[in-house]
Amino acid sequence: MKQLYMKQKIFSLSGKFSVTDSGQQDQYFVEGSFMQIPKTFTILDKQRNEVAHITKKVFSFLPKFFVEVDGREILTIKKELSFFKGRYTIEDAAIEMRGDWWDMDFSVYHDGQLIGDVHKKWLSWGDQYEITINDEAFETILISLVVAIDCVKASEAAAASS
C-alpha cells in the first residue's frame, strides 16, 4: 500500500502542482493548460516523462473528460444530470467508484477489487487530497481520476460564482 498527496496551489493560473509521497518528495507533476481550448492536464513522472493526459471535451452539455495513459485512451469520465449532488460515470476500464464523489471521499475498484481510496483534507490551504494506492498498476489512473473530478468541481464553482 502506498500513500500519495496531491496539493493544489491557491494562486496558480496554469494549474501546475505536484503529487508527493509521505516524505514530501515529488513523485508526479501535473501541468494544466492556461487559456487553451480544450482544457488539458498532463501528468509527468519524476523524470518529467508524460504518463497520462486528460482532455476536457469542448462541446458537451455536461463535463466530459478523456483520460489517456501511455498514449491510449483508458477511460472517460462523464458528469450526469442531477439536481443535488454531482454524479459521475466512468466508461471503460472496468473501473467503479463508491462513496461520495462530490466531497472527494471515495474508493475505486477494478473488477470488484479495491485498488485505492481518495480522501480530501478539509483543513488545508488549497485543495489537498490523500490517495491510498492498493494496486500500484493503477497509480496513474487514480491520480488522473482525482485531477479530472477536481477540474469539474473547479469549473462548476467558477460558473456558479459568475
N, C-alpha and C positions, 0 to 999 in steps of 0.2 A: 504494500500500500504506500502511496506517495501523496504528499501534500504540496499543492501549488497555491500561490496567492496572486491575484490579479488586482492591481490598484490603478485606477484611472486618475490622471491629474485633473484638477478642477479647471484650470485655465489653459487647456491645450486645445487650440483651434483645429489642429490637424488630426487629433485623436491618436497621438503617439503615447504608448505606455509599455510597461514590461510585465512579464509574469515571472515571479521569483519562487524559490524554494523556501523551506522553513528557515534557512540560514541567510535569507535576503540576497541570495546570489541569483542573478538574472539567468533564466532558463529559456525564455522566449521573448520576442519583441513584437508588438502589434503596431502597425502603421496604418492609419486611416487616411483616406483621400481627403483633400481640402478643396472645397469649391469645385468638385468634379461630379459629373453625372455619367454613369450611375455611381452611387456611393459604394466604395470598396474598402475592404480591410485586408491587409497582407500580414500573415503570421510567419515570423522568421525564427529559426533556431539560434543557439548561442553563436554559431559560426556565420550567422546572417544569411543562411540559405532559406529560401522560401519553402515552407512545409504545408501551408494552407492559404487559400484565397477565398474571401467571402464577397459576394456581389449582391447588392440590393436591386431587385427588378424595378425598372423605371416606371413603366405604365402598368400599375396594378392598383385595384381598388383598395385592397388591404396589403400591408407589407409582406413581401416575399423575398427570401434570401436563398441564394445558391451557394453551397459550400463545396469547394474543391480541395482535395488532399492529394498531394503528389501528382498534380496535373489532371486528375479525373474527378468529375462531379460525383460526390459521395451521397449527398442528401440535400433536400430542400426543406426550408422552414417556412411555414405559412401561418399568418395570423388569421384566426377565424372570426366571423362576426359574432360579437357578444356584447351584452349591454352593461355588465357589471365588472367582471374581471377579464383580463386578457387570456384568451385561449389560443393555443398554437397546435399545429400538427406537424409531424415530421414525416416526410415521404422518403422512402428508400432506406437502405442500410439496416433494416430490422431493428431500428432504434426506437425505444419507447421512454417517455419521461413521465414520472409520477411525482406528484407533490404540487406545490404552489409556484408556478412559473412567474406570476406577477411579482411576488415578493422574493423571487430568486432563492427559493428553498426547495430543492427537488432532487430526486435520484434518477439516474439514467441506466437503462437496461438494454442489453443486446441479446436477442433471442431468449429473453427471460432471465438472463444472468446479470447481476448488478455489476456495472463497470465503473460507476463513480457517483459522487454526490456533490452538489453545489449549494453553498450557503452564503448569503450576503451578510457582511458585517455591518451592523447598523450604526455603531458609534465610531465612525471614522470620518476623516476629512476626505471627501470624494468617495466614489463608489469603490468598495473593496469586496472581493469575492474569495472565498476559500473553496478550492476544488480538491476533493479527495479522489484519487485515481486508484481503483482496484485492479484494473487491467490496463497496463501501460501501452498495449497495442491500440487503445482508443484515446490516448492522451491528447492528440491533436484534434480529434473530433470533439472531445469535451471542451477544450479551450475555444474552439470555433463556435460551439453552441452558446457559450456564455457571452462571447463577443456579439454574436448576431442578435440574441434576445435583448442584451443591454442596448444595442443600437436601436431596436424597435422601441424600447421604453423611452430612450432619449428623444427620438424623433416625435413620439406622441406627446411627451412633456413639452417640447418646443412648440408643437402645434397648438396645444391647449393654452399655453401662455400668450400666444399671439392673437 
